[in-house]
Amino acid sequence: MTGSTAMQEETPSAVLTGTDRHTFYAPSRAARELGLRRSEFDLAVHLGRIRTVPDDAGGGRRVTHDEVDRIRAGAGFPRELRDAVRAVGTTEGAELMKVTKTRFTRLARLGLVVPVRFYVNRYRTVVWLYLADELRQFAADERNTALLRGRTPEGLRGQLDEGLDLRARNWRGRDLGCLLRQADGPWARAAAVASLLDAAEVSDVVTDSYERSRLRAFRPVRQLSGSPGSPAAQLAEEIMTAADPDEIDWLRADLANEVEAARRQSPVPCTVSRAAPARRGFAPEPQEARNGCDGPGHQRPRPRHEAAATGRFRDLLGRLRRAGT
């Protein structure tokens, strides 16, 4: 039983060849080889500190032996790698920066320190985590001394009093950058942008149902707090979805650009007419419901009986013309 479990952990896909098993590590095995907890490994991959490759057999992403060797050969391994992915909460972050928790939270709400991840605890409270290395750098910068020791400027205090909280938005921006860096191909890039928008916004920008299916296929897999549909998972979904009007507009424009680039590089095999995106709040009748799949360059094959009827009509028309009718 133990041997079976070990094999499952080390083999990213059941159909890998013998050569593959000696070339790639599954994430769990790579984490052990690098002396990281799985959560630390996942964060290191997300931040681009560990390069991964896709598994063509559909078994998720893998790490090459060469990549593991490269990291292990680096100066200061493994301490520097662990320090680079160490994430701390508000209490520990305040201690690192030698400020009160209240001041630390204010700095985070103002967007001066940016979360790297979050989770929803059992009390349905969002817990934000920050890179310890970034907090130390912020505290060591003399330009930030007034923010750490002095009185918060009046303009910033006014924004806080009005309820400003940029933590979720800044996390989304950072997360998108990480997702785009890992994206394999144009549709994966478009799907990364779409993952931060509400489904209705995506449908409004990408009116082709076949293209939306492609976006869903490439949608990044996220670890949600709690079971699907639970209050914790719903809260996590809210944080992952753009909320501010200007942020939504920016993401819509970015999605439109990414989809247009994906169409040029890798068009969906069967698509409908691509008119300009519909106005907000207007849901046009699906073109595919009327014409099947008849986008430019992608004519839908007509049924055999339809083609035969068309041929008979053309023959009749030809005979009438020849008869001078």
N, C-alpha and C positions, 0 to 999 in steps of 0.2 A: 504493500500500500504506500509505504514511504517512497520507494523507488519510483512508483507511478507518479506521485505528486511532484517529485523533483523534476521528472522529465517534462511534465506539463509546464512548470515554471520556466524551464530553460529553452523550450521550443516555442517560438512565436507562432508557428502554424503547423498543423498536423500533416501538411503536404510538403514540407520543406525537404530538400534533398540532403543527402549526407554531407555534401560540400557546404550547403547553407548552414548546417548546424555548427560547422567549424569556422564560419565567417562572421556570423551575426550573434548578438546576444538579445534575448528578450529583455524588456525593461526591468523586470524584477532581478534577473541575473546581473544585468549591467549595474544596477544600483548597488548590489552586493560587491561587485568587483571594484566599484569606486568608493566604497565605504560610506554610502549615503542611505538614509531612510528613504522609503519610496516617495513620501511627500517632498523631500528635498530633491530627489532625482527629478520628479515631475516638474518642479519649479525651475530647476536648472535647464531642463529641456525647453520649457516655456520661454525662458529668458535668453535662449540661444547659446548657453554655455556648454551644452552637450548637443552635438548634431545627431540627428536620427535620419533614417531612410524608411520609405514606405515598404510594407510587405506586399508584394504583388499577389500573394495568395489570400489577401484579405485578413491577415492576422494582426493588424495594427502596425505601429511603427517599431523599428528595431534599431539597435546600435551596433555599428561594425566593431570588430576587434581592433582595427587600426585606430578608431576614435577613442576607445578605452585606453589603448596604449599611449596615444597622444596626451590625454589628460593626465594619466599617471606619471608621465615623464616630465610634466610641468614643474616649475620651481614652487616649492612650498606645498606640494600635494601631500596629504589630503586636506590640510588645515585651511589653505586659502580657498579651496573649492567650497568647503563647508561654510566658511565665513561669508563667501559671496552669495550664498543662497539662504542664509539665516534670516528668518522672518520673525518679527516680534510684534506683540500687541501694544496697546496704548500704555499700559503700566511700565513695561520694560523699555518701550521706546522713550518715555519721559525720563526714565532713569539714565538711559544712554546720553540723552541730550541735556541732562541736569536741569530739567524744568518740571513744573507741576503737570499733573495729568490734565488739568483744565487748560493750561496754556498749550500743551501738546495737541489737544483736541481742536483748539482754535486754529492752530497752524494747519492742521489737516483739513478742517472745514474751508479754510481760505485757499486750499490747493497748494500750499507751500511745501508740504510733504505728501507724496502720492502713494496710496496703498498698492501693494503688489498682489494681494489676494484677500479673500474674505470667506467667512462661513457664518451660518446662522446657528446659534447655540440652542440648547433645549428650552430656553426661556424666550425663544423667537427674537433674540436680540442679534443684530448684525455685529460681528466682531471683525474689525479691519486689521490687517497685518501689513507690516512695512519692512523693507529691507534694512537690516541693522546697519549695513555698510553705508547706505545712503544717508541714514540719520546721523551717523558719525561725521560724514563729510559736510552735511548741512551745519552741524554744530561747530565744526572746525573753521568754517568760512567766516572771516571777520565781518563781512558785509551783513551777516545775519545776527550780529551781536545785539542790535537794538530790538530785534524781534524776539530774541530769547531772554533778554534781561530787562529791557525798558518797557514802558507803557505802550500798549498796542495803539498805533496811529488812529486818529479819530475816524478817518474814512473807512478803515478796515473794521473798526468797532461798529460803525453804522451798518455795514453789510452783514456782520454777524447778527446784529440785533434784528435785521430784517429776515433772518432765517437762512442766509447763504450756507450751503453745504456742498462742496465740490468733490467730496470723496468718491461718490458713486460715478459721477461723470468722468473724473480723472482716471479712475480704475478702468472704465470702459475704453477710454482712449489708449491707455497703456496696453490693455488686453488686446485691442485690435492690432496694435503694432506688432505684438508677439505672434498673433494668429497669421498676419500677412507674411511675416518672415518665414513661418513654417509652411505656408501654403504651397502645394504642389500643383502648379498650373493655374490658368486664368479663372476657371470656374471655382476653384477652391478659394481664390482671392475674393471673388464676388460673393461667395457663400460666407466668408468671414465677415464681410461688411453687413450682409443681410442678417447675420445672427444677432446683431445688436438692434435690429428694427422689429417693430410689431409686424405680425403677418399681414395685416391690412396695408401697411405702408409698403411692404415688399410687393404685394399684389398690385398696388397702384403704380409702382415704378416698372415692374416686370409683368406685363400683361399676358405674355405667352405662357400658357400652363405647362408646356414641355420644358421651357427654360426654368420655371419655378421648381419643377421636379428635379432638374439638374442641380439647382441650388440646395434643395433638401438633401440630395444624395451626398453633397460635399459639406454639409453643415458640420462645423466642429463639434466634437463630443465634449460635453461639459459635465463636471461632477457637481450635482446639486445637493444641497443640504436637505436631509429628510427624504422620505419616499415620494415618488411622483404623485402630484396632486395634494400633498400635505401643505399646511400653512407655511412651513419652513421653505419648502420647495417653491411655493408661489412667491414668497418674499424674495427668494434668490432670483427668480425669473424677472421680477420687477427691477431688481438692481442691474440685471444684465441687459435690460431693454432701455434704449434711449428715451428720455422723458422731456427734455427741454426743447422747445420749438426750433431754436437755432441749431441745436445738435442734430435733431431729426432732419432738418433741411440739408445740413452738411452731409449726413450719411446717405440721404436719398440721392444727392448729386454724385457722391462717390460711388454708390451702387450702380447708378446709371452708366457711369464711365467704365467701371469694371466689367459690367455685363456687355457693353459695346465692344470692349477689348476682347472679351471671351468669344463673342460672336465672330469676330474676325479671325481669331486664332484657332478656335475649335467650335464651329457651329453645331448646334444641336441637330441631330439627323432629321427630325421632323418637327417643323415649327410653323406657327401661324403668322399672318401678316403682322409686321411690327410697325404699327403706327406710333405716333408720339404718345408718351405716357398719359393716361387719363387724368383729368383734373381731380383734385382731392375730393373725396366724398361721392364720386361718380363711378359706378361700377358698370361698365358696358357689357352688353351681351357677349359671352365668350365666342370669339370668331370660330374656334374649332367646332362649336356646336352647330354652326351654320354651314361651314365649308369643309369640315374635316380638317385635314392637315395640308393647307395649300399656301404656305408662305412662299416668299420669293425664292426661286431655285429649289423648292421642295414640293413639287406637285404631288398631290395625293393620287395614287393609282386608282383609276376608276374600276368599279365592279365590272365583271365580264358582260353581264346583261346590259349594262349601261353603255359600254363600248359598242356592243352589237347594234343596239338601237340607234346610236349615233351614226354608225356606218350605213344602216338602211336608209336613214333620213337623207344622208349625203347622196346616196345612189339615186333616190327618188328626185331630189333637187336637180341632180345632173341630167336626168332624163327629161325633166320639164324644160330645162334651159335649152337642151338640144332640140326639143320639139318646138321651140319658140314661144312657149307659154309664158 
